[in-house]
Amino acid sequence: GGSHLFSWSITDPGYTIASNIANEFPEAAGDLHRASLVELGLILFAATILFQLIAQLWLRRVRKRVGGRA
């Protein structure tokens, strides 16, 4: 069972953003609820793009050090 309460412990139950969107979107009650789920999706998308850019920059630095295509 997941919990909507925030906790700093990784052993406490909780929901991921993706599972929260998937579970609640079909039953979203009202425009505010649906808009907040879309906002969560945009936050997840932005985080994914940010991590991808960081990984690409890191790979570029590694390739320069190795002197080839790593």
TIKE-107444 format. One record per residue: residue number from 1; x negated, y negated, z negated of N, C-alpha, C in turn. Coordinates in steps of 0.2 Angstrom, whole numbers, plus 5000, padded with zeros to 4 digits. Atoms other than C-alpha are relative to their C-alpha. Example, Ala and Ser with C-alpha at 12.3 -4.5 7.8 and 13.67 -1.06 7.14 Angstrom:
+-----+--------+---------+------+---------+----------+-------+--------+---------+------+
: num : n.east : n.north : n.up : ca.east : ca.north : ca.up : c.east : c.north : c.up :
+-----+--------+---------+------+---------+----------+-------+--------+---------+------+
:   1 :   4996 :    5006 : 5000 :    4938 :     5022 :  4961 :   4996 :    4994 : 5000 :
:   2 :   5004 :    5006 : 5001 :    4932 :     5005 :  4964 :   5004 :    4995 : 4997 :
+-----+--------+---------+------+---------+----------+-------+--------+---------+------+
END
This chain:
+-----+--------+---------+------+---------+----------+-------+--------+---------+------+
: num : n.east : n.north : n.up : ca.east : ca.north : ca.up : c.east : c.north : c.up :
+-----+--------+---------+------+---------+----------+-------+--------+---------+------+
:   1 :   4996 :    5006 : 5000 :    5000 :     5000 :  5000 :   4996 :    4994 : 5000 :
:   2 :   5003 :    5006 : 5000 :    4994 :     4983 :  5005 :   5003 :    4995 : 4995 :
:   3 :   4998 :    5006 : 5004 :    4996 :     4967 :  4995 :   4999 :    4994 : 5003 :
:   4 :   5000 :    5006 : 4997 :    4999 :     4950 :  5001 :   4996 :    4995 : 4995 :
:   5 :   5004 :    5004 : 5004 :    4989 :     4943 :  4986 :   4993 :    5000 : 5002 :
:   6 :   5007 :    5001 : 4998 :    4971 :     4937 :  4989 :   4996 :    5003 : 4994 :
:   7 :   5005 :    4997 : 5005 :    4957 :     4946 :  4980 :   4993 :    5000 : 5003 :
:   8 :   5007 :    5000 : 4998 :    4938 :     4944 :  4981 :   4997 :    5007 : 5000 :
:   9 :   5002 :    4993 : 5000 :    4936 :     4963 :  4978 :   5002 :    5004 : 5006 :
:  10 :   4999 :    4996 : 4994 :    4934 :     4974 :  4993 :   5004 :    5007 : 4999 :
:  11 :   4996 :    4993 : 5002 :    4942 :     4989 :  4983 :   5007 :    4999 : 4999 :
:  12 :   4993 :    5001 : 5001 :    4958 :     4980 :  4980 :   5004 :    5001 : 5007 :
:  13 :   4996 :    4999 : 4994 :    4973 :     4984 :  4992 :   5001 :    4993 : 5004 :
:  14 :   4998 :    5006 : 4996 :    4977 :     4971 :  5006 :   5001 :    5002 : 5007 :
:  15 :   4998 :    5000 : 4993 :    4982 :     4968 :  5024 :   4995 :    4997 : 5004 :
:  16 :   5004 :    5003 : 4996 :    4971 :     4964 :  5038 :   5005 :    4995 : 5004 :
:  17 :   4996 :    5005 : 4996 :    4977 :     4949 :  5049 :   5004 :    5004 : 5006 :
:  18 :   4996 :    4997 : 4994 :    4981 :     4960 :  5064 :   5005 :    5005 : 4997 :
:  19 :   4995 :    4995 : 5003 :    4991 :     4973 :  5053 :   5006 :    4995 : 4998 :
:  20 :   4995 :    5005 : 5002 :    5000 :     4958 :  5046 :   5005 :    4997 : 5005 :
:  21 :   4996 :    5003 : 4994 :    5005 :     4951 :  5063 :   5004 :    5006 : 5003 :
:  22 :   4996 :    4995 : 4997 :    5010 :     4968 :  5069 :   5006 :    5003 : 4996 :
:  23 :   4994 :    4997 : 5004 :    5021 :     4973 :  5054 :   5005 :    4995 : 4999 :
:  24 :   4995 :    5005 : 5001 :    5030 :     4956 :  5052 :   5003 :    4997 : 5006 :
:  25 :   4997 :    5004 : 4995 :    5032 :     4949 :  5069 :   5007 :    5002 : 5002 :
:  26 :   4993 :    4998 : 4998 :    5047 :     4960 :  5074 :   5005 :    4998 : 4995 :
:  27 :   4995 :    5002 : 5005 :    5056 :     4955 :  5058 :   4999 :    4993 : 4997 :
:  28 :   5002 :    5007 : 5002 :    5050 :     4937 :  5057 :   5007 :    4996 : 4999 :
:  29 :   4994 :    5003 : 5001 :    5064 :     4927 :  5049 :   5000 :    4992 : 5001 :
:  30 :   5000 :    5007 : 4999 :    5065 :     4910 :  5057 :   4994 :    4998 : 5003 :
:  31 :   5005 :    5002 : 4996 :    5054 :     4899 :  5067 :   4993 :    4998 : 4996 :
:  32 :   5006 :    5002 : 5004 :    5042 :     4894 :  5052 :   4996 :    5007 : 4999 :
:  33 :   5003 :    4993 : 5001 :    5038 :     4913 :  5049 :   4997 :    5002 : 5006 :
:  34 :   5003 :    4998 : 4994 :    5035 :     4916 :  5067 :   4994 :    4996 : 5002 :
:  35 :   5005 :    5004 : 4999 :    5025 :     4901 :  5069 :   4993 :    5001 : 4996 :
:  36 :   5005 :    4998 : 5004 :    5014 :     4906 :  5055 :   4996 :    5006 : 5002 :
:  37 :   5003 :    4994 : 4997 :    5011 :     4923 :  5062 :   4996 :    4998 : 5006 :
:  38 :   5004 :    5002 : 4994 :    5006 :     4915 :  5079 :   4994 :    4996 : 4998 :
:  39 :   5006 :    5003 : 5002 :    4994 :     4904 :  5069 :   4995 :    5004 : 4997 :
:  40 :   5005 :    4995 : 5002 :    4986 :     4919 :  5061 :   4997 :    5003 : 5006 :
:  41 :   5003 :    4997 : 4994 :    4984 :     4926 :  5078 :   4995 :    4995 : 5003 :
:  42 :   5005 :    5005 : 4997 :    4975 :     4910 :  5084 :   4994 :    5000 : 4996 :
:  43 :   5006 :    4999 : 5004 :    4964 :     4911 :  5069 :   4996 :    5006 : 5001 :
:  44 :   5004 :    4993 : 4999 :    4959 :     4929 :  5072 :   4997 :    4999 : 5007 :
:  45 :   5003 :    5001 : 4993 :    4956 :     4924 :  5091 :   4994 :    4996 : 4999 :
:  46 :   5005 :    5005 : 5000 :    4945 :     4909 :  5086 :   4994 :    5004 : 4996 :
:  47 :   5005 :    4997 : 5004 :    4935 :     4920 :  5073 :   4997 :    5005 : 5005 :
:  48 :   5002 :    4995 : 4995 :    4933 :     4934 :  5087 :   4995 :    4996 : 5005 :
:  49 :   5004 :    5003 : 4995 :    4926 :     4921 :  5099 :   4994 :    4997 : 4997 :
:  50 :   5006 :    5003 : 5004 :    4914 :     4913 :  5086 :   4995 :    5006 : 4999 :
:  51 :   5005 :    4995 : 5001 :    4907 :     4930 :  5081 :   4997 :    5003 : 5007 :
:  52 :   5003 :    4998 : 4993 :    4905 :     4934 :  5100 :   4994 :    4996 : 5002 :
:  53 :   5006 :    5005 : 4998 :    4895 :     4918 :  5103 :   4994 :    5001 : 4996 :
:  54 :   5006 :    4999 : 5004 :    4884 :     4921 :  5088 :   4996 :    5006 : 5002 :
:  55 :   5003 :    4994 : 4998 :    4881 :     4939 :  5094 :   4996 :    4999 : 5007 :
:  56 :   5004 :    5002 : 4993 :    4876 :     4932 :  5112 :   4994 :    4996 : 4998 :
:  57 :   5006 :    5004 : 5001 :    4864 :     4919 :  5105 :   4995 :    5005 : 4996 :
:  58 :   5005 :    4996 : 5004 :    4856 :     4932 :  5093 :   4997 :    5005 : 5006 :
:  59 :   5003 :    4996 : 4995 :    4854 :     4944 :  5108 :   4995 :    4997 : 5005 :
:  60 :   5005 :    5004 : 4995 :    4846 :     4930 :  5119 :   4994 :    4999 : 4996 :
:  61 :   5006 :    5001 : 5004 :    4834 :     4927 :  5105 :   4996 :    5007 : 5000 :
:  62 :   5003 :    4993 : 5001 :    4830 :     4946 :  5103 :   4996 :    5001 : 5007 :
:  63 :   5003 :    4999 : 4994 :    4827 :     4947 :  5122 :   4994 :    4996 : 5002 :
:  64 :   5006 :    5004 : 4999 :    4815 :     4933 :  5122 :   4994 :    5002 : 4997 :
:  65 :   5005 :    4997 : 5004 :    4805 :     4941 :  5108 :   4997 :    5006 : 5003 :
:  66 :   5002 :    4993 : 4997 :    4805 :     4958 :  5117 :   4996 :    4999 : 5007 :
:  67 :   5003 :    5002 : 4993 :    4801 :     4950 :  5134 :   5004 :    5004 : 5005 :
:  68 :   4997 :    4996 : 4995 :    4814 :     4960 :  5143 :   5008 :    5000 : 4999 :
:  69 :   4993 :    4999 : 5001 :    4832 :     4966 :  5143 :   5001 :    5005 : 4994 :
:  70 :   4999 :    4996 : 5006 :    4836 :     4973 :  5126 :   5007 :    5002 : 5000 :
+-----+--------+---------+------+---------+----------+-------+--------+---------+------+
END
